[in-house]
Amino acid sequence: MTGAAEFELVERPLVDQLRGLGWAYLAGTKHAPAASGRASFSEVLLEGRLHAALRRINPGPDGELWLDDGRLAQAVAALTRPKATRLVEINEELTEALLLGVPVEGIPEVDGGRNRRVRFIDWDTPSNNDFLVVNQFRVDIPGSQGRRYIEPDIVLFVNGIPLVVVEAKSPTTSSPVAKAIRQLARYADQRGAVTREGNERLFYTNQFVVATSWDEAKVGTFTSDPDHFAEWKTTEPTPETEVAEALGVDGLTSQQRLVAGMLAPERLLDIVRHFTLFMPAQAGRTMKIVARYQQYRAVRRTIHRLSTGKTRVADGEFDRRGGIIWHTQGSGKSLTMVFLIRVMRTHPDLVGFKVVVVTDRRDLQDQLAKTAELTGETPRTARNVQQVRSLLSVPGKALLFAMIQKYRNPDAAKDAPLEVKSLGVLDPSEGVVVLVDEAHRSHSSTLHSVLLDALPNAARIGFTGTPIIMGKRKRTHAIFGPYLDRYTISESEADGATVPIRYEGRTTKSDVQDSADLDELFEDMFPDLTDAQLAKIRRRWGTIGNVLEAEKMITAKARDMLRHYVDTALPGGFKAQIVATSRLAAVRYRDALLAARDDLVARLDALPAELRTPEAADRATSPEGIPGLGRARLRDVRAWPYRDLIARLDFVPVISGEQNEKDWRDWIDETRQKVVIEEFKKPLPAPDDPAPDPATTSTVAFLLVKSMLLTGFDAAVDQVIYLDRRIKEAELLQAIARVNRTARGKANGYVVDYFGVAKHLHAALEAYAAEDIDGALASITDELPLLADRHARVRALFTDRGQERFDTPADQEACVQILADDALRAAFQVAYRALTRSLETVLPRPEALPYAADTKAFGVIGLLARRRYDRDDPDFDVSVYGEKVRRLIDDHIVALGISQKIPPVSLTDARFDEKVGGLTSKRAKASEMEHALRHHISGMLDADPVRARTLSQQLSEILDRLRDQWDQLVAELGDLIDKARAGRTTAEDPDDAPDGVQLTPIERLFFDILRAERVAEGKEMTPVAIEAVAELVTFIVDHLCREIGRVHFWGNAHAQQRLHSWITVAVSDVSIDGDDLFDQDRAEAIADQIVELARHNHAAVVTTVPPTVS
C-alpha cells in the first residue's frame, strides 16, 4: 500500500480493531525476513509459530510432546509440497488438510505404531490457536531473486498459516475497492499476465480475501469475479450495538462490520470450517465460494433453535426445533442447506442426527454429497417408495435424499400432489431432522405429511425461495414452525445478490380475459370475414387456450418478442425464455421465431449502405434520430451491428412428454434437453466473431417452455422472460426469478407480459404480505423518476460549481478541471454508474432519449478525467455498464475521435502536441502537460531511476515557482517536455565523460547508477574514478548483452543468480590507487540494481553497440 491516507484512514483502524478482538500484531518489513520468523521472503508460512502450535494442539496420549522434528517436517510438507498443480486445486487439497489434518508416522509404543493424524488448527477450542496479523507482508515473486515482490497490506495467520489477505485503499481515491480487488488478483497471479506478477504460494491456504476502503469493504475469494465480491452486513451473534460501543462509535462502517462479523478469531474459524466450499463453474473452471452474510446468519439461527428448542415430547404438542428459511430465489438458498449440514456434523449435540433432505434438485444432492465426504459419510438416495421405507427405518446417523421426481406421476402437473401412501412409523427417534426444499409447494406438503407419520419426532426445517402465502401461513407454520430467517427480494437487490426485475406489458387486443375480449380479438385478427364466418371460427377456436395456440397469434407475438429481445437483451449478450400456454404453443413458437429471425435479417440487409455503419447506429440512438426515418426504421439501424449474430440465433422448446410423441421427439428427450440447457447457459458469441468457439459460446438464445425450468433453474445469462399464459402466486414469483441472477453488465431482468398478467397482477400478489414482496415486480415506467433523479445528481456535481453546460470541448475541459479533486472524482464515478444503470433499464424506450446526450457527455468527461489524473489506471471501464449504454458511450467517443482501446497520449507520442494545442485554455494545457510529465517520470523510475529523479525535481521546482502563472508555466513545461523527450544522448553531461571513451545512451544508464552509488558512499568522482567506472560499465554491459540475450533468460532463476554473482565479483574486484572503487559490503546491492536495470531495459541492452575507443 502507498500513501499516508490509506494507512491512517483504513489500514491502522483495521489492525487496531483486530487487536481489540484478540489478534497479536507484528509490523511487517521489506528488509529483514527474520523479523517475521522467516528465513527468506520466498517463504509464506511462519514455521516457528507453526511448529510451536502443532506441538501444543497435538499432545500425545498422556499429554506429552511427541511431535519431533521429523514428524513436524512430515506435517509441514503437506502444506509446502502439494500434489496438485493448479492454484485452485492446490487450495482445495490444502483446505481439506487444514480441516481434517494429515497423517504422520505414529508412536511405536502406542496403537502399534500406526500413523497418527496431526491437526493444523484446533477447531473446537479457538483459544488454543495462535492468531497473528502482519501488515506490509513482503513475499518475493518467484524467479525474481528478491528483486521483485508483492506487499499485501494485511495478512492474517492462524498458527503461522496465512488464511486471509486484505488489501486497503484510501476512500479518497477513485474506485478504491475495485482497485483493491484487481490488486488482490495480481498478488495471486491470477490476471493471466505473460510474466509472473504475484506469488501463488501465499494463496495455497487462503480462505478468502478482503478489499476495503473503510466506508466500503467486500469479501470474496481469489477465484471470485469482481461482481461476486460482497459486503458482510451482520455482526451476529454479537449485537451490532455492542460492537459499536466497544469501538466507541455511534454506527459501524462497512469495514468495522466485516471485521467484527468475519475476523473475530472464533468467527473466522467457524467460517473456514463450515462456510467455504468449491463449485464447478463455466468453461471447466472451479470456483472457491465463501458464504454470504445471510447464509451465515440463517445457519447460525437454525443451529441455535435445533440445539435449544423443545422436542415434541418435551413440548407435549409440537416439535419447536424447526422453522422456515425464506431466502429470495437466486440468493444462494441451496448452499445455505449445504452449510447447515456441515455445521451439524461438527456440533456436539447434532452430529449424530439423521438428516433427510426432500428435494428435486440434482445439483443440491451433488453438493451435499461433497459435504458428506468431509465428514466421512456416504449419502444415500431413495429412488422409490420401498427404498424410502428401508432407509428411514435404519436407526442412527445418516444423510438421506428423498428425490421428489422419483415419486411423481409423469403425466401430472409439476405442482400436483404426489402419489405416496402412508409408510407407517419408521423411526421414532428425536435425533432426526427433515430438510424440505421449496417448502411452499403442495407436493412438498404431501410428501412431508407422509414423512411426519414416518418420523413423528423429527425436527423440520423448510427452505423456500418465495414468501409464504398469507392464507397458507398457518398451515406452513404448523408444519415447520415460525420463520428462522428472512432474506427478502428488496434486501437481495440492495446487496447485489440479485438484480431488480422490471415489468413491461405488451398486450393490446391479444389480451384475452373474457368472452368480450375474445370477440374483439377475433374481429381484429380477421377483419375481412363476414359475421357468419367469424361465428364459425368462434365455435371452432372458442377458448382462450385455442386462441393462444393459434399460429397467426403466435406469429404476431413472436415477431414482436424478437424485436423486443434485439432491442433490450441481445446487445448485452443475454438470453430469454418464453412461457407458452401449452406444449403445442411452445413448439409453434420455435417455427414462428425462426421465420421472424429470417424476416428481420432480410430487413437489415435491405438497409441502404450509409445506414449499415456504427456511426448510423449511434445517430439512431440519439434524441434527434436520423431525419426522415421512422421509429421502425431506426430500430433496424440500431440492430444492424448485430446482423450476423441475429442470423445464427436458435430457439429451442424444452417440454415434457411421452416417448411415443414422435413429432416432438427432439424436444422431450431428457438427454437432449440437458445438452440444450447447457448450451443456453453459455454466453452468446461476440457479434463480430466469424468463428466462435462452440465450447465456450452458444447461439441458443431462447428456451420455449410451458412449466419446465420455471423453478430450480439458474442461468445468469437469462435476462428476459416472456409470459404468454396465466400465471399467479408462487409460480409467478418463481418464474420471474429466472431473470434475477447477477451477471456482468446486467442491470436488471425483464418480465414482458403478452397474456395480461397485469390485469390480475394485484390479485396474484395480494395473497402475500406487502413487506414480503416489496421489489418483486416493478413496472419499467417506475424507473423513469429514478433516471431523472440520478441524472440531476450527476449534473449537480458540476452545476453546483458553476458549470452549466457539457456539450462543447471547452465545457468538458472545465468539468475535467473540476474533477481534479480525488474525492469529487470518486463521487462522480459512483453517481455516473447509478445513472447508467437507470438508462440501461429504460433504453431504447423514447423516454430515455432526453438523457442520452448528457450521459454521452459525462462519459467523455469521465474518460478524459481518468486519462489525466489516473494515468496508471486510465481506461474508462465501460464494461461495467450495460451493453446499450456501453454502445452509446463507445460510439460517441469514437465519433469524437477518442479511442477507448489505447492508453492516454503520452508526451513522447507525435500526437501529444496536437492534443495540447487543441485544448481551449492555458490552464487546461498546463494541467495536461503536468500530468503527462508526472506519468512519464513515473514510468521511467524502473528503467532510468537517476534521470527520473532529476526530472521530478525540476518539475516540482517549476510548479512551485510558477503557480497560477499559466502562460509562463506552459512555456517552461514545454521546455521540460522537450528535455524528457530527447532521452539520453551521448553528449549529455559532457563534464563527466571520461577521456577516450564515448558511452552509449544505454551505458550511460548504468554509469549514472554507479556514479550515484559512489557519491552516496562519500567518495569523490575524480577523473580517475570516472574513467574506472566507465570501464567497469562497458565491461558489465558487454557481459549483460551476451547473457540476457539467451532464450528464456528471465524465466531461468539459476541463470539470473549466476549473472548476479558474476556482477557482484566484477564490482568487488575494481580498485583505484589501492582503494576499492565501491565498498565491499555494497557489492550485492549494486548487483541487484544492475540486474533490475537490465531487466527493464532488456531490448536496449541486447542490441548495445560496443563503445568506440579513440
N, C-alpha and C positions, 0 to 999 in steps of 0.2 A: 504494500500500500504506500502511496505517496501523499504528502500533504498533512500539515498540522490539523487542518479542519477535520479530516477523516479520522485521525487518531482521537482528537478531543471530543468530537460530536458522536462518534459511532463506536470505534474500537474500544476505547478505555471504558465507557459506560458498560459495554457488554462484558468485558473482563471483570469489572467491579461487581456486576450482578452475579456472575458465575462464582466469584469468590465468596459472595454472601450466601450462595447455595451450597457451599462446602467444597468447591474446587480449589486445589492448590494452584499457584501461579508461578510460571517461570518465564522471564523475559528472554525472548529469542535474540540471537546474534548471528550475523552472517560471516563472522571472522573465526570463531572457535567452536568446532563441533562438540568438543568435550564439555562445553557449558551446558549442553542439553543431554549429556550422557551418551554421546555417540563418538565412534572412532573417526568417522568421516561424514561429510554432508551427503554422501550417496545412500546412507542408511536412513530408514524411516521408522524402525522400531527403536524404542528406548530400552535396550536389552537389560540394562542394570535393574530398572524398575520391573521389567517383565520377569526376570529371574526371581527377584525377591517376592513378587506377587505369586508366582507359580508355587514356590516353596510354602508360602503362607496359606494358600487356599487349597492345597493338595497335601494335607498331612497324611502320615502313614497310619496303619491300623491302631496304634496306641498313641497317636498324636506326634510321633517322632518324625523328623525330617528324613525323607528317603530319596528325594529327587537330587541325585548327584549331577555333576557337570555333564556327564554323558547322556543321562536321561533328559536333562534340560535341553541339550543340543538337539535331541530327537524331536522334542515337542516344538521347539522354535523353528526347526527345519520345515515343519508342516506349513508355517506361515511364510517362510522365505523362499522355499523351493516347491511351489505348487505344481501339480501335474498338468493342469490346463494351460493354454497358451494365450487365449484372448482375454482381455481385461474383465469383461462381464462374466465369463466362465470361471476365471480365477476368483473373482469376488464371490460367486455363488459357492465355489468349493471352500473358500476360507470362511465365509459366513457360517456354513454348516459346521466347520471345525470350531468356530467360536461358540456356537450353540450347543454342540454335543461333546466337545473335547476331542482329543486324539489319543490313540493307544501308544504306549511306550513300554519298554522292557520292564517286566514285573520284578517283585522281590522274591528271591529264591525261597525264603522261609515262609512265604505267605501264598496260599492258594496255588501251590505247586509251581510258583514262578510264572504263572500266566501273565500276559500283558495286562497292564492297568491303564485306565483312561485318565488322562490329565485334563483338567478344566483350565481354560484360559481366563474365565470370568466366573466369579461366584454370583450366579443369578439370584439365588434365594436370599442371600444376606448382602445387600449392596454395600454396607459399611465395611465389609472385608476387602473391598477393592480400592485401588489407588486411582484417584481422579485428578488429572493434571491438565491445565490449559496453558498452551505456549503460544505467544504471539510472534509474528515475523519469523516463521519457521522455515529456514532455508533448506531446500533439497536440490541437489545438483541434477542437471539434465544429463541422462546417460550419454556417454561418448564425448562429453564436453571437457573432461578433465578438470572440472571445477571452474571453468571459465564462463559458463552459462548456468543459471539456476532459476528456480521459481521460489517465491517467498510468500506463501499464503498468510493472510493477516492473522488468522487464529486456527489452531488445530487442537482438537480435544482428544486426549489419550485416556484410555482406561487400562490400567496395568501395563502402561508403556505401549499400547496398541492404538494406532490412530483410527478413530471411529467417525469423526466429524470434521469437516473442513468448512471454515467460514470466510467469506470474502466481504469486506466492508467498503462502502463508497460514501463519500460526502453527500449529504442531502442537497447541497447547493449546486452540484454538478447536474448536467442533463442526463436523463435516463439512467440514474445510478444503479438501480437493481438489474436492468438489462445488461449494463456493462459488467457488473459483478458476475452475472450468470455466464457471460461469454468468457470471462477470465477463469472461472472455475473449470469450464470446458477445456481451456488451454492448459491449466495445471494438470488435468487428467490426460492430456494429449489426445483429446477426442474430437478435434476440429478437422481432422483429415489433412493436416499440413504435410508438405513434402518432407521437411526435416523435423526432427523431434523438437517440440516446444514445451514439453512438460515432463512429468515423471509418473508413469502409471503405478509404480510401486507404492506411492503414497495412498493410492486408492484400492489396493488389493483388499484391505479390510474395511474400507469406507462404507458406512451405513447410510448416510445422507449428507447433503451439502446445504449450506445456508447462504443466501445473498441478502445483504441488509444495507439500508441507508437510514436507520433509526426510525423514521416515520413509516417505512415500508420494509418488511422482512419476509422473505419467501423461502420455502424449503422444497427440495427436490432431490434427485439422485444424479449420479454422474451420467446416467443414460437418459435423463429427462429432457424433452424438448423444452425450450423456454416457456411455451404456453402451458406446460404442465407443472411449473413451479406454482406454489400456492401459499397463502398466509395460513398461520396457525392461530385460530381465533378463540381458543379456550385455555384456561389455566387449570381446568379440573384435574384432579379432585380438590385442589386448593382454590378457595373462592377468590375471584379477581380483586375484591376489596381488600382481602388480606395481603395479597401480593403488592397492591398499590401502597398500603400502609407500611409494609416493610421497606419499600423503596422511598417512602416519604413523598409520594406524588398523589395528585387527585385522580388521575386517569393514566392508563398504560398506553404506551406507544406499541406499534406492531412488533418492534424488536423486543421490548420488555415482555410482551405477552408470549412471544415464541420462546424466549429463553426460559421463562417460568414454566411454560406448558410442555416443552420438549427436552430441555437440557438440565433440569434438576437431576442429580445423579440417579435417584431411583426411577424417575420418569424415563430417562434416556435408556436405561437397561430394559425397562418394560417395552419400549418402542422397538428396540433392536431385537429383543427376544420374540416378540409376538406380532409386530406390526410392520414388518418388511417382508417382501416376497419377490419372486421372479416370475415374469409372464412372457409368453411369446407375443411378438408384435409383427407389423408388416415386414415383407421382404426378408423373412427369416431372422429378424432381429430378436434379441431377448432384452426385455426391459426390467430394471430393478424398480420396485414400487415401494414407497413409504406411505403409510396411511394418511388420509386427510383428517383434519381435526374432528369432523362429525362422526367419522368411523370410530376413532379412538373413544370419543365421548359415549357413543351408543354402546360399545362393547363394555366399557368400564361400568356404566349404569346397569347393564344387563347382568354382569358378573356379581355386582353388589346385590341385586334382587334375587338372583338364583341362590346365592350363599346365605342370605338373611331372611328371605321370605318364608312364610309358613307353608308347610305341605298341606295336602288335602286332609290328611288325618289330623294334623295339629289344628287346622282351622275348623274342621268339622263340617265344611260345606264345599269350599273351592280350594284349589291349589293357588297360592298367592305368589308364586315364584316367577311367573311368566309375564308376558305383556306383548305390546306391539311396537315394532320399529318401523316407522314410516320415513323412508328416505326417498326423495323425489327420483323418478326414473332418470337414469344417466349419471347419478351421483356416486356410484360405487357400492350399491346395496349388497350385491353378491359377495364382494370382497369383505364386507363387514361380517358376513356369516363365516367366512374363512378365518378371519382374525379372532372371532368369538371362540371357535373351536380350538384354536391354538392356545388361547388363554386358559380355556377349561382344562386342557391337557397338562397344564403345569400348576393348576390351583389345587391346594391340598384337599379341599372339600369337594371338588368337582372332577378330579382327574379320573375317577373310576366310573363316571356316568356312561350309560349307553346313549348315544346320540343318533336320533333318527331324523333324516333330512327328507322332507317331502318337496319334490321339485320336478320341473320338466326341462331343466337346463343342463345340457350335457357339459357345457364349459364349466359350470359350477361344480359338477361332480369331478371333473378333471383336476380343478384347482384344489378341491378338498382332499383328493387322493394324494396330491403332493404334500399337503399339510400332514396327512397321516404318516407319510414316510419319515418325517422328522420325529414323530412320536412312536415309531415302531409298530404302527397299526396296519392292518390290511382292510381297507374299506370293502364292504360287500353290497351288492346291488340286488334288490328283489325284482326279478324280471316277470313274476306272475304272482297271483294271489297265494299259491301254495308256498312260494319262497318267502313271501311276507310272513306267513304263519310260522314257518320253520325258523327263520332268522330271528324274529321277535321273541320267540319262546325260549331262546338260549339266554340264560341269565348272565349278568356281568357286563364289563366294559366292551363297547363295540362302536363302530361307525357304520351306519347302515343308510342306504339310499332307497327311497320308495319313489320310483320314476313314474310320474302321473300318466304319461302317454302309454305306459305298458298296460294300463287297465282301461283305456278308453275304447269305446266302440268307434271304429274308424269312420262310420257314417254319421256320427253325432257331431253337433256343433262344438267349437273349441271350448266354449264355456258351459257346455251341458253337464248335468250331473253324471258322475261316474257310476259304473255298474259294479259296485263292490259290496258284497254281502258281509254281514257280521262275522267276525273272526273269533268271538269269544274272548275271554281274558287270557292273554298270552304272557304277560309279565306284570305282576302287581307291585314291583319294586318302586320305591320313591327315587331311586338313582337313575332316572330316565328323563331325557329332555327331547321333545319333538320340535324341530325347527321347520316351519312351513313357509316356503317361498310363495310370493304372491298370495298372501293370506286372505285377500278380499274376494277371491274368486269363489264361485259356487261349487266348482269341482273340488277345490281345496276343502271347503266346508264338509262336503260329502265324505271324502276320504278321511278327513280329520275326525268326523264323528265315529267312523269305524275304528280309528286308532284310539280314540278316547275310551271306547269299550275295551279294546285290547290292552291298553296301557292306562288303567284307571287312575294311577297315582303319579303320572308323569307331569313334569313341568312343560309348559307350552309357550313357545316364542313365535310370534307371527311377523314375517317380513313383508312389507308392501311398498310398491313404488308409487301408489296413488293413495290419496286420503280415503278414509272410510266414510261411506255414505252415512249421513246422519241417522236415517231410519234403520240402518243395519248396525249402528254402533253398539247398541245394547247387546245384540246377539254376539257380535265380534268380541266385545269386551268380556262377555260372559265366557266365551271360549278361551281367550288368551289372557285377559286382564287389561289394565289400563295401558296407555302409551308409556313405553320406556324412553323413546327418543323420537323427536320430530325434526326433520330437516326439510323445510318447505320449498316450494317452487321459487319463491322470491329470494330466499336465502341462497339457494343453489345458484341462481343467476347473479346475485350480488358477489358471490365468491368466485365466479368464473368457472364453476364446476359444470354448468350447462349454459347454453345461450338462450336469450329470450326468443319466444315464438310469436310471430305476427300473423294475425288472421286477415284474410282477404276474401271477400265474397265475389264470385264471378258469375253468379246466376242471374238470369233475367227471365225470359219466358220458359226456360228449361227447368225452372224451379217448380217442381210438382209436389204439392202437398194435399190437394183435394181434387174433386171432380171438376170444379170450376177452372182450376189451374190446368187440368188435363185438357179440357175443351179448348182453352186458349192456346195451349201448346200445339195441339193438332192443327188448329187454324193457321198458326204461324209456320209450321213445318210444310203444310200442303195448301198454300194459298190458292192454287188453281183448280182445286177439286170442288165438285158440287156438294151440296149438303148431304145428298144421298150417299155419295162416295165417302164423305167424311164419316157418316154414321156407320158405314160398313167397316171402315178402319177402326172406329172406336170399338165396335163389337169384337174385332179380332185382336186389337192391341189395347184393350181397355183397362189395363192395370199399370200401376207405376213401374213395377218390375219389368214388364214388357217394354214400356217406353224407354227405360234406362238401358235396355239391351238392344234397342233399335239401332241398326247400323248407321242410319243417317244422323241420328242424335250423337252417337259415339264419334262419327267422323267430324262433326262440327266441334265437339268438345276437344277431341284430340288435336285438331288444328290450333285451337286457342291455347291448350295446355303447352304445346310445343313452343309456341311463340312466347308465352309467359316464361317458360323454362329458359329459353335462349336469352331473354332479356335479363333474368334475375340470377339464376344459378349457374348456368353454363360458363359465364365469364370467370367465375371463381373456381371452376373445375369441379363443381359439386353435382350431385345426382338427385334422383327423385323417385317417389313411389306414387302409384295410383291405386286407390281403394275403390274397386268396382262393385257394382250391386250384385254380381254373380260371377261364377267361374266362366260362363259363356261371354259375359261382358269383358272380363279380363283378357280373354283370348282375342276378342274382336278389337280391343284397344291396340293390340300389337299390330295388326294389319293396318288400322287407321293411322297409327303413329308412323309407321314406315312410309305410308303414302304421303302423309303430311311432311315428313322429312324430305322426301324427294321433290315435292312441290316447292318447299322453301329453298332448297338448293337451286332449283330452276329459276326461281325469282332472283336469287342473288347473282346467278350467272348472267341474268338479263340486265343487270345494272350497267349503266354507261361506265367506261373505263375511268373517267375522272371521279366517280363515286366509289371506286373499289380501291381506296387508299386509306392508310391510318389517319391522314390529315382530314379526310372527309368524315371518317368515323368520329374524330374529335369534334368537328364542327356540328355534326348531327347531335352531339350531347350538349352543346351549348344552349343557353336560353334563347338565342335568336335563331338557332337551327340553320338550315340551308334554304335560302329563298327559293320558292317555287315547289318545294317538296312537302307533301302532306305527312301526317303522322305515320301512316303505314310505310311509306317510302323511307322515312327517317329510320324506322326500326330496321328495315333491310340494310341500310347503310351501316348502322351500328353493328349489325350481325355479320357483315362481310368478313372481318378479320378471323371469324371462326368457321368460315365456309367449309374448309376441308375436314375439320373435326365434325361438324354437323352431318356431313355426308357419310360418316362412318358410325354414327350413333346406332345403338341397338336397344330394343325394348323387349323384355322377356317376362312372360307370365310365370308365376310361381303359385300353383294351386294344388289342392288336394284332389284325390280321385281314385277310382278303382283301376287296376291294371288293364282291364279289358276295354277301357275307353281309348281306342286306338287313335282317334283323331287328336287326342290331347297327350299322346304318349310322351312327347318331349317335355311337356310342362308339368307332369305329375310324377315323373320318375325321381325318386329321392336322391339317387346318386348324381343325376344331372343337376338337380336343384342345389345340392351342396356346391357343385362347381360354379353354377351361376351366381350364387350368393357370394362366394369368394371373389369372383370377378367383379361383382358390384362394389365390393369393399375396396378394391384397388382404385387409385386416382385415375382420372381421365388423362390421356396423353396431352402434351402441350399442343396448342392449336397449330403451331408451325413445325411440328416434328413429323417428317415424312416417313420415318421408320421407327415408331415407338417400340419399346421393349415390352413384349407381352407378359413377361414375368413380373413386371412392376406396375404396369398400367393396363387399363381395360376400357373399351368403348361401350360396355353395358351401362347405359345411362338411366334406364327406368326399370323398376320391378313393378309388375302388374299383379295385384293380389285382390282376393276378396277378404279373407280373415287371416291367412297365414302372415307371419312376420310382423304382426301388429303388436306383439308382446315378446319380450326376451330377445329382441334383435337389435344389435348395436352396430351402427356403421357411421362413423364420424363424417363420411363424405355425403351422407344423406341430408339434403337441405330443404327439400320441398315435398309435402305430401298433398296430393290432390284427392279430395273427398268426393265420391260420386255415389254415395249411398247413405242411408240413415245410420247415424252412429251417436251414441249417447253415454253418459255417466262414465263408468270406469273404462269402458272400451274407448271412449273419446279421449280421455286423458292419456291412456296408454298409446293410442295411435299417434297423437300429436307429439308425444315424447320421442318418437322415432327421429325427429329432426332437431332435437335439442342438444345433441352431443357436440362437444367443442372441437374445433379444427382451426388451423392457421388461416386467417383471413375470413373466417365465418362469423359475421356479426350477429346473425340471428337465423332461426329457422322459419319457414313459411308453411302455413296451412291455408290452402286455397280451396274454397268451397264451391263445388258445382252442383250440389244437391239441394242446398238450402238449410244447412245446419244452423245458420244464423237465426232462422225463424223460430227454432226451438232450442237455441243455444242456452238461453236463460233457464229453460226447463231442464236441459241436460245437465246443467251445473248447479242448479239451486238445491239439489239434494246434498250438496257439500256445505260445510261451514265456510263462511266468507274468507276467514283467515287461512283456511287450508288451500284454497285455490287462487289466492292473490297472485297475479302474474302468470296464471296458467295460459291464458289466451287473450291477447290484446289486438285490437284492430290496427292495421298498418297506419291508419289515419291518426292513431294516438301518438305516433312518433313525430307528427308534424310540429306540435308545440315544443317538443323536446329539441327538434332540429333548430327551430327558431331561437330557442334559449341558448343552445350551445354555440350557434353562430354568433349571437350577441356577445357571449363571453369571450370568444377569441377576438372579435373586433375591439372590445373594451380594453384589452391589453395594450392596444395601440392608440385608440381614441382618447383614453384617459391620459395619455402622454402627448396629446396634441397632434396625432397623425390620423387624419380622417379618410384618406384615400389610399388605395393599394394597387392601382392598375398600371401606373407608369413605372419605368425603371427608377426614376427619382423617388417616387413614393416608396417603392420596395426597398431602396437603399436606406431611406430614413427608418423604415421598420427594422432593417438589419442592424442599424446603429442602436436602436432601442434594445434589441436582443443581445447586446454586448454583455449585459448583466447575466451572470450564470444562473441565478435563481429565477429571473424572469424568463430566460430561455427554457429552463426546465418546466416552468408553469405553462409556457406556450405549447410545448410538446404534449403535455397532458391534455390541455384544453383542445388542441387541434385533433388529437386522436379521438376524443369523445365526439367532436363534430363529424369526423369522417365516418364513425360508426353509425350515427343517425342518417347521414347522407347515403351511406351504403344500403341502409334498410329501405329508404324511400325511393331511390333511383330504380328504374328510369321513369317513374311517375312524373307527370308535369309539375306537380307541387315541389319537386326537388330542384327544378331548374333555376329558380331565382337565387339559390345559394351556391350554384356551381361555380360562378365566376370568382367569387371571393375565395372559395375553397381552393381553386386552382392557384390564385394569387398567394394565398397563405402557404400553399405547398412550395411555391418558388421561394418565398421568403424563408421558410424553414430550411430549404436546401442551401440557399446562399449563406444563411447564418451558420449552419454546420460546417460548410466549406471554409468559412473564415475563422470561426472560433474553435471548432472541434476538428482540426485537420488530421489528427491521428485516428479519428472515427468519423469521417466526413460524410458518408453516404446517408442521404435522407431515406431511411429504410421504409419505402412504401410497401414492402412485402407484408408488413404487419397490418395493413389496411385491407379492406375487401377489394375484390378484383375490379368492381365497377368504379370505385373511387381511385384505385391504383391506375387504371387506364386513363381516367380523367386527368390525373396529375401527370402521368408519364407522357401522354400525348401532348399536353400543354407545354411541358418542359422541353420536349423535342421541338415543338413549334417555335419556341423562343431561342432555339439553338444551344440549349444547355444539356449536356449529356449526363445521364444518371449513371452510366456504366463505367466512367473513368474517374480517377481521383481529381481533386481540385487542380487548377492550372498552377504549376509550380513556377517559381521565379526564373528557373532555367529553361522553361518552355518558351518557344518562339512566340506563342500567343499571349504571354503574360503582359507585355507592354500594351498590346491591343486591348486586353481586358481592363487594365488600369485606365487606359485612355478613354474607355467607354463609360467610366464612372462619372457621375454628374457633379461632384464637388471635390475640393481639395481634401476635405476631411475624410471622405469616403476613400479617396486614393491613398491617403496616408494610412488609414486603417487596413486596407487590403495589403499594402506594401509591408507594414509592420508585421502582420500575422503571417504573411508569406515568408518573411525573413526568419521569424521565430520557428516556423515549421522546417525551413531549410536547415537552420542551425541545429535543431533537434535531430534531424535526420543525419547530420554529419558526426554526431557525438561518437558513434562507434567506429566510423570509417576514417575520421580525421579529428581526433579529440582536441589536439592543440589548436588547430585553426578554428574549430568550433568555439572554443573558449574565447579566442581573440575576437571573433566576430560578435559574440554575445556581449562582451564588454563594450565594444564600440557601439552596438545598437542601444544598450542601456544608457550610455553617455549621451547619445543623440536625443533620445526620448526625454531624458531628464532636462536637457538644456533647451530644447525647443518645444516644450509642452504648449499646445494650443496655437503655435505659430505655423499654421498649416502650409503656407507657401514654402517657407524655408525648410520645414520638415520633409515635404515631398522631395525637394531638391537633394537634401543630404541623404535621405533614404535611398534615392535613386543612385547616388554615388556608391553607397554601401552595397546595393544590389549588384552594381557593375563589378565591384570587387569580389563579391561572393560568386558571381557567375564566372569570373575569369579562372577561378580554381587555382591550382598550384601551377606555377611556371618555373622554368629553370632559372629565371632571372630574379626570383623573389628572394628578399633578404640577402643581397649580394655580400654584405659585410661578413656574413657567417660562412660563406662558401670557401672551402679550402683551396689552396693553390694547386693547380694541376689536375683537379677533378671536378667535373661538371655533373652534379647529381640530377637524375631524372625526377619528375614530379612524384612518382611513387616512392623513390628512395628518400625523397625529402620528408615524406610522412614518417618514416622510421627514424630519420635523422632528428626530427623535432621531438619525437618521443624520448630518444636517448639524451638529447641535449637538456630537455626538461628534467629528466631523472638526475643528470649530473648536477644541475643547478640546485635541485631540491636537496641533494646530498651536501650542499655547501661548497662545491668545487667550482673553480673558475674555468670558463671556457676560453682558454688561451689558444693561440693559433696552433700549437702542437696538439692540444686536446681536440680542437675542431678537426684537424686532419686525421687523428686517430679514430674519432667517432665516425667520420666519413668512410674511412677504410673498413671499419667494422660493419657499417651499414651495407656497403657494396658486397662484402663477403657474405653477410647473412641473407640479403635479398637474392643473391645468386643461388644460394642453397635452397631458399624458400621456393624459388621458381621451379627447381627440379623436383622437390619433394611434394609440394601440394598439388602439382600438376598431375600426379598419379591418379588413376581412375579410382573413384570412391574414397579418396583420401579422408574427407571429413566424416565418413561413416566408419572409419577404421580407428578405434581407440588406441590400439597398440602403435600404429604409425604416428599418431598425434603425440603420444607420450615420448616416442623415440625422438621426434623433432624437438619437443620441449627440452629434453635432456641435452640434445646437441647445442641448442641456443644457450642454455644455462652455462655449459662449458665454454662456449665461444665468448660469452660476455665476461666470464670469470678470468679468462686467460690473458686479456689485454691489459697492459700497464704502460705508463709513461714515466720516464725518469725514476723508475723503481717503485712507483706508487700505482696501485690498482686504478684502472680507468673508472671502475664502479665498485662500490662496497661489495664484498663477497656475499654478505647476508641479504643483498638485494637482487642477486642474480636470478633467482627463481621468479621473483615478482616481475622483473624486467622481461623474462622469457614469457610469462603469462601475457603481458601487454603485447609483445611482438606477435605471438600466435593469434591472439584475438584480432589484432590489426590485419594480419594476413588473411584471416577468415573473412573479414568484412570487405577486403579488397582483393578477393581471390582472382578475379579476371585480370585486373591490372598487374598483379604480381606475376602471374604465369606468362604474361606477354611482355615482361620487362626487357628493354633494350640494354645490353651491357654498357657500363659507363665508358666515356671516352677519356683516355689518358693522354695528356699532351707531352 
